[in-house]
């Protein structure tokens, strides 16, 4: 039986739908605008006035980016870094979170407090650099993985989720003779897919977008350069060349910082956009459950 809706309720629904549509458009349009700029001829894009469609369609901006011979290796390094970092971060953060979620662990409050402190207080850039150097991680691929393998935020998020799981699962596993490591790897991690997907998405996005550690620790080894670092150098090169051309009174370059930045933004965002729809369901559920505590 359908309920009769009053005129006031219909007006409220219409207003809500209008606001949600406006919010969706305001979220999507910046990406659409960058896509339009990246597909438009540079000299024409500098005139402005582009909104929904390119005036002079071209792929020269993408051709300019892909002609960089270092991007293939850098992209491979970024993919390897992202995959390895995400898998190890989820596994080890979950392992620590599982330990802190066990009420039998008498130091759980102390270690949780220490983790929270690290979220607000850091050692600083120079002490961190000296630590990395003394550990022998300079100019190695391991510097992308080891320093950030455990995040306090991820641990606390997973711990809160684990605390809401039924105690009977762990107790029954103890009765069957399983130890904590076996319980974590065979039971807990598989029934916690929402929070695992949430942490995995956070870790993957962070690893994919990171470039500053490459600049600090691996700038001398071009074979270990990541994609974001190479793209950052490309932007600086284009800006410098454009500035020098302007000061010398030369003609406008075929490729400008405006179009190259839009092109690079599209390229680095696309992998995340392709992965996120598959994790969205788990991501929303993991953030909701992981943020609540009875």
Buried (B, 14 or more C-beta within 10 A) or exposed (E): EEEEEEEEEEEEEEEEEEEEEEEEEEEEEEBEBBBBBBBBBBBBBEEEEBEEEBEEEBEBBBEBBEEBEBBEBBBEBBBBBBEBBBBBBBBBBBBBBBBBBBEEBEEBEEBBEEBEEBEEEEEEEEEBBEEBEEEEBBEBBEBBBBBBBBBBBBBBBBBBBBBBBEEEEBEEBEEEEBEBEEBBBEBBBEEBBBBBBBBBBBBBBBBBBBBEBBBBBBEEEEEBBBBBBBBBBBEEEBBEBBEEBEEEEEEEBEBBBBBBBBBBBBBBBEBEEEBEEEBEEBBEBBBEBBEEEE
